[in-house]
């Protein structure tokens, strides 16, 4: 039964393949309430170009090809400067770099610069994660990580799309609530894509 469940989860994870105009809707929870955070993908691979908005701010981010492939840094919020076009060649957000993903799968841990401070991600296990994709609930394979500061991380177990599904600590939780893949023309601020860098 477990093998059948895994096969279904792997098949459903193919349904989370991102492309132009994909929309990721995250929920940020604190003790004082929750807010919504929206990412719209303008280009997904070989680099990642996206625009984002919260209740009161918006901006754009260009994660360069080098960051996507080999970035050793990761941040939850450090690249989301209000009203700024951010360009990153060594720090990732929302997705793990392929190098970090490979190291976690190979050895179960990796050194990382998390919000500019050195720490480690340690692989704690694998789970099946439920996610709403295009108004349908699906299950996808995911890996659970811990950092040295008490944070728990869940990423999709996919080298092509190791997207952040959930982060939590004692005071804060962020999780991917909805993924929309079928809404063309969803970009609001990016009129012209930058060249691949």
N, C-alpha and C positions, 0 to 999 in steps of 0.2 A: 504493500500500500504506500509506503514511504517513497519508493521509486516512482510510482505513478504520480504521486503528488509533486515530486521534484520535476518530473517531465512536464506536467501541466504548468508549474511555475516558470520553468525555462521557456516554454512556448509563449506564455503570457508576457514574459519579460521582453520578447521581441516586439510586443505591442507598445513598448515604451520608447521606441526608437525616435529620437528627436530629429528635427529638421527646421527649415525656415518656418517662422510664425508659430512654433510651439510655445505654449504658455505654461509656466510653472507657478502655482499659487501656494505660497507658504503661509502658515499661521505662526505668529510669535506669541508665546504665552509667558506672562509674568504674574506675580502676586496681585498686581493691580488690574489685570485684564488681558485681553488679546487684541492683536492687530493683524491685518493682512498685508502680505508683501508679494508683489507680482513681478515675475521675470518674463520678458518676451524675447525669444531667441531669433535674432536676425540671420545668423549663420552658425551652423554647428559642424565644425571640422572643415579644414585641418586646424583652424583656430576657432575661437568662439567669440561671437559678437552679440551683445544683448543689451536691452534697455530694461530698466527696473523702475518701480514706483512703490512708495508706501503711501500712507494716508496723507502725508504732508510734503513729501519730497519725491524727486525723480532724478535719473541720470542714465549714463550709458557706460558700458564696460567692454573693452577689447582685451580678451585673454589671448596673447600671442601664441603662435604654434609652438615655440620653445617652452612656454609655460605648460601648455596642454601635454606636451611630450615628456618634459623633464623637470617641471617645477617642483622644488623642494619645500615651498611655502604654501600655507593655506590660511585663509581667514574667513570668518563668518561675516564680518561687517566692514573690515578695513578698506575694501575697495569701493564701498558704496558711499561716495561723497556726494551730498546733495547738489544737483545742478552741474555736476562735473563729468566730462568725458574722460574716464579713467583708462589708462593703457598699462597692461602688466605683462612683463616678459618672464617673470620668475615666481609669481604668487598666483595661486588658483583660489577660486571661491566656488561654492556649489558643487563642483566636480573635483575629484582627485586627479592628479596628473597620472599619466600611464606609468611613469617610473615608480611613483609611490604605490600605485595599485599592484604592479608586478612584484615589488619588494614585499608587500604584505602577503600576497599569495605564496611567494617563495619561502619566506622565512618567518612569517607570523608577526613581524613587527618592522617598523621603519623609523628612522630619525626624521623629524619634521620641524620646520619653523612654523609654529602656530601663533598667529597674531604677532609675528616678529620675534617670538621667544622660542628657544630651542626646547624640544620635548620629544616624546616618542608616542607613536600610535602602536597599540598592541591589539592584535586580532583576538577577540574573545569567543567567537563562534559564528555560526551562520544560522539564519532564520528565514522564514517565508514572510514577506511583508505585504500587507494589504494596501492598495492604492486605488484611487478613483481616476480612471483614464477615459476621457470622452464619455462621461456619464455612466461608465460601467466599472464595477468593482473587480479588480484583478489581484492576483498574488504573484509576487516576483521574488527571486532569490536575492538575499541581502546578507551583508556581513556586518557584524557588530564589533566596533572598536572602542578602546578606552584610551584616554590620554593620561599623562602623569599628574594632571591637576583635577581629576575627578569627573571629567566630562565623558559622556557616553555618546557615541556616534553610530549611525546606521547609514551605510551606503549601499546602493544597488551593486550586486556582484556581477558586474559587466565591464570588461576592459574598455569597450567602446562607449559606455555611458555610466561611469561610476558616480552617479548623481547622489547628492546628499538627500537622504530620506528623512532623517531625524537627528537632532542634537538635543541633549538635555544635561543639566546639572542641578544642583540643589535649588537654584533660584530662577531658572529659565528653561523654556522648551521651545524649540523651533521644529516644525515638521511640514513635510510636503503633503498638502491636503488634496490637491487636484492637479492633474496633468492634462492639458488640452492639446491634441495633435491635429485637430481637423478644423481649424479656424483661420482660413487664409486672410491675408491683408490685415493682420492684427497689430502691426507696428504703429507706434504713435509719433515717435520723435526722430527715428533714424530715417532720413530721406535717401541717403546714398551710403552704401556699404564701403568701409575703408578697404584698401588692398590687404590681402593676406600678408601678415608679417610673421 
